[in-house]
Amino acid sequence: MKRRRIDFSDIPELSEKQLSVMRRVGRPPLGEHPRRLISIRLDSKVLNWVKKTAAKKRLPYQSLINDILAKEMKEAS
């Protein structure tokens, strides 16, 4: 199926004033120190285990990774 391009030509550009009052849309920062977006490479087996474990605990897998690392950090201190 061929995709048609959307014609945006009739939408006026935003003024500097309009742009200055806009805010970024996304997840709000959680906790005292907001989380940062990073990129990490994991072995497929490790990622699959984390995802399965997170699903069993009904957690997002990235939150589980954060919890595991935070626990390890506390134990190392």
N, C-alpha and C positions, 0 to 999 in steps of 0.2 A: 504494500500500500504506500503510495507516494504521499509524503507529508507536505502540506501547504505551509508556506511561510506566513507568519502573522504580520499584518501591515500596521506598524506603530506610527505611521506618518501623521495621523490626525491627533496624536496625543501631544499636548504642549509640553515644552521643557519646563522643569521646575526652576523657580527663582532661587537666588542665593539665600534669601530669607526663609523660604520653604525648606530648603535643604538644611539650614542651620538648626531648625527646631525638630528635625526628624531624629529618631533614635534607632539604634540597631535592634532588630528583632531576633530573638533566640532564647536560649535557656538562661534563666537568671543565675547569677553567681550564688553558690551554696557555701555556707560556713564562713569562718573568719577569713580564710584565704580562698578566693575563687579558683576553681579548677581551670587548668590550661589545656588547650587542644594540642595534642602531639601526634606524631606518627611513629609507630613501632612495628617491627617485624617479629613475628612469632612463628615457631614451628607449627605446622598444620595440626599435629597431634596435640600440642599444648593448647592451641586455640579451640579445638574441638572439645577437649576436656573442660576448659573454662566455660564454654557455652553450655555444655550439658549440665555442669554443676550449677551454673547460674540459673538455668531453667528449672532445675529441681528445687532451688531455693527461692524461685520466683523473683529473681533480681536481674537487672540488666547486666550483661557480662562485663561491661567496662567498669561498673560499680564493684563487681566482685574482684576484678583485677586490682582496683584501687584499695579495697579492703584487705586483700592478701598482702599487698606491698606495705600498707600502713601498719599492719600487725607485725610484719617482719622488721620494719623500721623501729617500732617501739621496743621490740625484743633486743635489737642490736644496740639500743641506747643505754 
